[in-house]
Structure formats: C-alpha cells, structure tokens
C-alpha cells in the first residue's frame, strides 16, 4: 500500500476549502475526484458521501 504525506492531501483539498460558494466547492471536489488522488478512491468517496446536498 502506498503512503502519502498528509500535507500532500491537504494541499490538494485546499481549493475545496477556499471556494467562495458551495457550487464552486463542489466543482473543486469533482476535480479532486478526477485528479491523481483517484488512485486512492476512498478519499474522494468520503467527501462525496458526506457532501450536504
């Protein structure tokens, strides 16, 4: 199993946190889910499953 530094994941998630509204944050989340982090699907899945619709 590959291990990643938390700071790398945190950096990749920053655009979600920094979005000006929920719609932009969701776009950033979708981009995150399609990024290199898709190699570890549970990260994006947890965010998507927890997203308030």
Gaussian input, Z-matrix of N, CA and C with variables (Angstrom, degrees):
# hf/3-21g

backbone

0 1
 N
 C     1     B1
 C     2     B2     1     A1
 N     3     B3     2     A2     1     D1
 C     4     B4     3     A3     2     D2
 C     5     B5     4     A4     3     D3
 N     6     B6     5     A5     4     D4
 C     7     B7     6     A6     5     D5
 C     8     B8     7     A7     6     D6
 N     9     B9     8     A8     7     D7
 C    10    B10     9     A9     8     D8
 C    11    B11    10    A10     9     D9
 N    12    B12    11    A11    10    D10
 C    13    B13    12    A12    11    D11
 C    14    B14    13    A13    12    D12
 N    15    B15    14    A14    13    D13
 C    16    B16    15    A15    14    D14
 C    17    B17    16    A16    15    D15
 N    18    B18    17    A17    16    D16
 C    19    B19    18    A18    17    D17
 C    20    B20    19    A19    18    D18
 N    21    B21    20    A20    19    D19
 C    22    B22    21    A21    20    D20
 C    23    B23    22    A22    21    D21
 N    24    B24    23    A23    22    D22
 C    25    B25    24    A24    23    D23
 C    26    B26    25    A25    24    D24
 N    27    B27    26    A26    25    D25
 C    28    B28    27    A27    26    D26
 C    29    B29    28    A28    27    D27
 N    30    B30    29    A29    28    D28
 C    31    B31    30    A30    29    D29
 C    32    B32    31    A31    30    D30
 N    33    B33    32    A32    31    D31
 C    34    B34    33    A33    32    D32
 C    35    B35    34    A34    33    D33
 N    36    B36    35    A35    34    D34
 C    37    B37    36    A36    35    D35
 C    38    B38    37    A37    36    D36
 N    39    B39    38    A38    37    D37
 C    40    B40    39    A39    38    D38
 C    41    B41    40    A40    39    D39
 N    42    B42    41    A41    40    D40
 C    43    B43    42    A42    41    D41
 C    44    B44    43    A43    42    D42
 N    45    B45    44    A44    43    D43
 C    46    B46    45    A45    44    D44
 C    47    B47    46    A46    45    D45
 N    48    B48    47    A47    46    D46
 C    49    B49    48    A48    47    D47
 C    50    B50    49    A49    48    D48
 N    51    B51    50    A50    49    D49
 C    52    B52    51    A51    50    D50
 C    53    B53    52    A52    51    D51
 N    54    B54    53    A53    52    D52
 C    55    B55    54    A54    53    D53
 C    56    B56    55    A55    54    D54
 N    57    B57    56    A56    55    D55
 C    58    B58    57    A57    56    D56
 C    59    B59    58    A58    57    D57
 N    60    B60    59    A59    58    D58
 C    61    B61    60    A60    59    D59
 C    62    B62    61    A61    60    D60
 N    63    B63    62    A62    61    D61
 C    64    B64    63    A63    62    D62
 C    65    B65    64    A64    63    D63
 N    66    B66    65    A65    64    D64
 C    67    B67    66    A66    65    D65
 C    68    B68    67    A67    66    D66
 N    69    B69    68    A68    67    D67
 C    70    B70    69    A69    68    D68
 C    71    B71    70    A70    69    D69
 N    72    B72    71    A71    70    D70
 C    73    B73    72    A72    71    D71
 C    74    B74    73    A73    72    D72
 N    75    B75    74    A74    73    D73
 C    76    B76    75    A75    74    D74
 C    77    B77    76    A76    75    D75
 N    78    B78    77    A77    76    D76
 C    79    B79    78    A78    77    D77
 C    80    B80    79    A79    78    D78
 N    81    B81    80    A80    79    D79
 C    82    B82    81    A81    80    D80
 C    83    B83    82    A82    81    D81
 N    84    B84    83    A83    82    D82
 C    85    B85    84    A84    83    D83
 C    86    B86    85    A85    84    D84
 N    87    B87    86    A86    85    D85
 C    88    B88    87    A87    86    D86
 C    89    B89    88    A88    87    D87
 N    90    B90    89    A89    88    D88
 C    91    B91    90    A90    89    D89
 C    92    B92    91    A91    90    D90
 N    93    B93    92    A92    91    D91
 C    94    B94    93    A93    92    D92
 C    95    B95    94    A94    93    D93
 N    96    B96    95    A95    94    D94
 C    97    B97    96    A96    95    D95
 C    98    B98    97    A97    96    D96
 N    99    B99    98    A98    97    D97
 C   100   B100    99    A99    98    D98
 C   101   B101   100   A100    99    D99
 N   102   B102   101   A101   100   D100
 C   103   B103   102   A102   101   D101
 C   104   B104   103   A103   102   D102
 N   105   B105   104   A104   103   D103
 C   106   B106   105   A105   104   D104
 C   107   B107   106   A106   105   D105
 N   108   B108   107   A107   106   D106
 C   109   B109   108   A108   107   D107
 C   110   B110   109   A109   108   D108
 N   111   B111   110   A110   109   D109
 C   112   B112   111   A111   110   D110
 C   113   B113   112   A112   111   D111
 N   114   B114   113   A113   112   D112
 C   115   B115   114   A114   113   D113
 C   116   B116   115   A115   114   D114
 N   117   B117   116   A116   115   D115
 C   118   B118   117   A117   116   D116
 C   119   B119   118   A118   117   D117
 N   120   B120   119   A119   118   D118
 C   121   B121   120   A120   119   D119
 C   122   B122   121   A121   120   D120
 N   123   B123   122   A122   121   D121
 C   124   B124   123   A123   122   D122
 C   125   B125   124   A124   123   D123
 N   126   B126   125   A125   124   D124
 C   127   B127   126   A126   125   D125
 C   128   B128   127   A127   126   D126
 N   129   B129   128   A128   127   D127
 C   130   B130   129   A129   128   D128
 C   131   B131   130   A130   129   D129
 N   132   B132   131   A131   130   D130
 C   133   B133   132   A132   131   D131
 C   134   B134   133   A133   132   D132
 N   135   B135   134   A134   133   D133
 C   136   B136   135   A135   134   D134
 C   137   B137   136   A136   135   D135
 N   138   B138   137   A137   136   D136
 C   139   B139   138   A138   137   D137
 C   140   B140   139   A139   138   D138
 N   141   B141   140   A140   139   D139
 C   142   B142   141   A141   140   D140
 C   143   B143   142   A142   141   D141
 N   144   B144   143   A143   142   D142
 C   145   B145   144   A144   143   D143
 C   146   B146   145   A145   144   D144
 N   147   B147   146   A146   145   D145
 C   148   B148   147   A147   146   D146
 C   149   B149   148   A148   147   D147
 N   150   B150   149   A149   148   D148
 C   151   B151   150   A150   149   D149
 C   152   B152   151   A151   150   D150
 N   153   B153   152   A152   151   D151
 C   154   B154   153   A153   152   D152
 C   155   B155   154   A154   153   D153
 N   156   B156   155   A155   154   D154
 C   157   B157   156   A156   155   D155
 C   158   B158   157   A157   156   D156

   B1=1.4443
   B2=1.5264
   B3=1.3183
   B4=1.4561
   B5=1.5141
   B6=1.3155
   B7=1.4656
   B8=1.5263
   B9=1.2983
   B10=1.4513
   B11=1.5178
   B12=1.3143
   B13=1.4545
   B14=1.5275
   B15=1.3124
   B16=1.4534
   B17=1.5165
   B18=1.3214
   B19=1.4591
   B20=1.5197
   B21=1.3143
   B22=1.4532
   B23=1.5152
   B24=1.3114
   B25=1.4579
   B26=1.5218
   B27=1.3142
   B28=1.4694
   B29=1.5245
   B30=1.2913
   B31=1.4630
   B32=1.5146
   B33=1.3143
   B34=1.4578
   B35=1.5256
   B36=1.3355
   B37=1.4679
   B38=1.5311
   B39=1.3073
   B40=1.4676
   B41=1.5257
   B42=1.3314
   B43=1.4714
   B44=1.5308
   B45=1.3093
   B46=1.4717
   B47=1.5200
   B48=1.3268
   B49=1.4638
   B50=1.5207
   B51=1.3142
   B52=1.4588
   B53=1.5244
   B54=1.3052
   B55=1.4732
   B56=1.5266
   B57=1.3297
   B58=1.4645
   B59=1.5211
   B60=1.3336
   B61=1.4628
   B62=1.5265
   B63=1.3164
   B64=1.4682
   B65=1.5171
   B66=1.3172
   B67=1.4698
   B68=1.5260
   B69=1.3255
   B70=1.4701
   B71=1.5266
   B72=1.3130
   B73=1.4649
   B74=1.5228
   B75=1.3213
   B76=1.4718
   B77=1.5202
   B78=1.3274
   B79=1.4689
   B80=1.5317
   B81=1.3266
   B82=1.4679
   B83=1.5304
   B84=1.3204
   B85=1.4628
   B86=1.5209
   B87=1.3170
   B88=1.4674
   B89=1.5251
   B90=1.3417
   B91=1.4664
   B92=1.5234
   B93=1.3351
   B94=1.4599
   B95=1.5278
   B96=1.3274
   B97=1.4715
   B98=1.5258
   B99=1.3253
   B100=1.4662
   B101=1.5253
   B102=1.3179
   B103=1.4597
   B104=1.5275
   B105=1.3089
   B106=1.4703
   B107=1.5283
   B108=1.3194
   B109=1.4621
   B110=1.5189
   B111=1.3045
   B112=1.4581
   B113=1.5277
   B114=1.3316
   B115=1.4661
   B116=1.5247
   B117=1.3207
   B118=1.4611
   B119=1.5334
   B120=1.3153
   B121=1.4666
   B122=1.5213
   B123=1.2991
   B124=1.4640
   B125=1.5275
   B126=1.3329
   B127=1.4642
   B128=1.5229
   B129=1.3192
   B130=1.4657
   B131=1.5201
   B132=1.3333
   B133=1.4649
   B134=1.5214
   B135=1.3262
   B136=1.4632
   B137=1.5202
   B138=1.3121
   B139=1.4643
   B140=1.5287
   B141=1.3197
   B142=1.4626
   B143=1.5223
   B144=1.3194
   B145=1.4719
   B146=1.5276
   B147=1.3251
   B148=1.4615
   B149=1.5284
   B150=1.3176
   B151=1.4480
   B152=1.5284
   B153=1.3057
   B154=1.4637
   B155=1.5251
   B156=1.2944
   B157=1.4773
   B158=1.4887
   A1=108.58
   A2=115.90
   A3=120.27
   A4=109.79
   A5=115.61
   A6=120.51
   A7=108.09
   A8=115.71
   A9=121.60
   A10=109.36
   A11=116.20
   A12=120.36
   A13=108.43
   A14=115.85
   A15=120.15
   A16=111.62
   A17=116.96
   A18=119.61
   A19=111.21
   A20=118.65
   A21=121.25
   A22=110.31
   A23=116.83
   A24=121.12
   A25=109.47
   A26=116.38
   A27=120.39
   A28=110.45
   A29=116.42
   A30=119.97
   A31=112.32
   A32=116.43
   A33=120.63
   A34=111.89
   A35=116.91
   A36=121.15
   A37=113.07
   A38=118.58
   A39=121.63
   A40=113.81
   A41=119.85
   A42=117.92
   A43=112.98
   A44=117.26
   A45=119.81
   A46=109.10
   A47=116.12
   A48=121.20
   A49=112.28
   A50=116.90
   A51=121.42
   A52=113.92
   A53=117.31
   A54=120.51
   A55=109.69
   A56=115.52
   A57=120.21
   A58=113.46
   A59=116.88
   A60=119.53
   A61=109.36
   A62=115.44
   A63=120.85
   A64=112.33
   A65=117.18
   A66=119.85
   A67=110.72
   A68=116.73
   A69=119.97
   A70=111.04
   A71=116.77
   A72=120.20
   A73=110.38
   A74=116.78
   A75=119.83
   A76=110.80
   A77=117.43
   A78=120.52
   A79=110.23
   A80=115.67
   A81=120.30
   A82=110.54
   A83=117.11
   A84=120.65
   A85=110.74
   A86=116.72
   A87=120.30
   A88=110.98
   A89=116.66
   A90=120.43
   A91=110.23
   A92=116.61
   A93=120.96
   A94=110.50
   A95=116.30
   A96=120.92
   A97=112.11
   A98=117.52
   A99=121.64
   A100=112.38
   A101=117.06
   A102=121.50
   A103=111.41
   A104=115.28
   A105=121.35
   A106=111.64
   A107=117.05
   A108=120.97
   A109=111.79
   A110=117.92
   A111=120.69
   A112=111.11
   A113=116.54
   A114=120.71
   A115=110.89
   A116=115.32
   A117=121.30
   A118=105.86
   A119=117.30
   A120=120.54
   A121=115.43
   A122=119.31
   A123=118.92
   A124=112.29
   A125=118.58
   A126=119.78
   A127=109.91
   A128=116.83
   A129=120.31
   A130=110.35
   A131=117.50
   A132=120.33
   A133=111.18
   A134=117.85
   A135=120.54
   A136=110.86
   A137=116.76
   A138=120.13
   A139=110.41
   A140=116.49
   A141=120.20
   A142=110.43
   A143=117.26
   A144=120.15
   A145=112.13
   A146=116.73
   A147=120.70
   A148=112.94
   A149=117.11
   A150=121.42
   A151=110.25
   A152=116.47
   A153=121.19
   A154=106.80
   A155=114.61
   A156=118.60
   A157=110.95
   D1=131.45
   D2=178.39
   D3=-79.10
   D4=141.53
   D5=178.54
   D6=-112.83
   D7=140.64
   D8=-179.80
   D9=-121.12
   D10=149.48
   D11=176.70
   D12=-71.51
   D13=140.03
   D14=178.43
   D15=-58.48
   D16=-34.46
   D17=-178.55
   D18=-63.63
   D19=-31.16
   D20=177.40
   D21=-67.29
   D22=-45.02
   D23=178.58
   D24=-65.75
   D25=-44.11
   D26=-179.95
   D27=-60.22
   D28=-41.66
   D29=178.53
   D30=-63.89
   D31=-38.54
   D32=179.23
   D33=-69.89
   D34=-26.19
   D35=-179.86
   D36=-87.52
   D37=-13.86
   D38=-176.65
   D39=-54.64
   D40=-41.26
   D41=179.43
   D42=-59.64
   D43=-28.68
   D44=177.21
   D45=-67.71
   D46=-48.59
   D47=-179.64
   D48=-64.17
   D49=-33.96
   D50=-174.53
   D51=-88.01
   D52=-3.26
   D53=-179.82
   D54=-61.34
   D55=146.47
   D56=-175.79
   D57=-79.59
   D58=-18.18
   D59=177.99
   D60=-153.60
   D61=173.45
   D62=-175.69
   D63=-64.21
   D64=-37.57
   D65=-179.55
   D66=-64.06
   D67=-44.24
   D68=177.93
   D69=-66.73
   D70=-37.41
   D71=178.07
   D72=-62.89
   D73=-40.71
   D74=179.14
   D75=-65.38
   D76=-38.15
   D77=176.28
   D78=-61.29
   D79=-42.41
   D80=178.87
   D81=-65.84
   D82=-38.27
   D83=177.36
   D84=-63.80
   D85=-43.46
   D86=177.90
   D87=-62.41
   D88=-39.44
   D89=177.35
   D90=-65.14
   D91=-41.27
   D92=177.02
   D93=-59.06
   D94=-43.29
   D95=-178.14
   D96=-65.62
   D97=-21.34
   D98=178.90
   D99=-99.45
   D100=-0.72
   D101=-175.85
   D102=-83.47
   D103=-169.51
   D104=177.70
   D105=-58.64
   D106=-21.95
   D107=-179.56
   D108=-74.16
   D109=-6.84
   D110=174.53
   D111=-63.42
   D112=-15.66
   D113=175.61
   D114=-63.73
   D115=-24.19
   D116=179.09
   D117=-118.16
   D118=80.52
   D119=-169.34
   D120=-62.82
   D121=-24.56
   D122=-176.64
   D123=-67.52
   D124=-25.03
   D125=179.63
   D126=-64.14
   D127=-56.29
   D128=-179.67
   D129=-65.09
   D130=-38.25
   D131=-179.18
   D132=-60.46
   D133=-42.02
   D134=178.91
   D135=-62.08
   D136=-42.11
   D137=179.13
   D138=-65.34
   D139=-46.76
   D140=-177.56
   D141=-65.08
   D142=-42.54
   D143=179.91
   D144=-65.70
   D145=-27.94
   D146=-178.46
   D147=-90.99
   D148=-6.62
   D149=-176.13
   D150=-63.41
   D151=131.68
   D152=177.48
   D153=-79.29
   D154=121.71
   D155=-176.60
   D156=-91.44

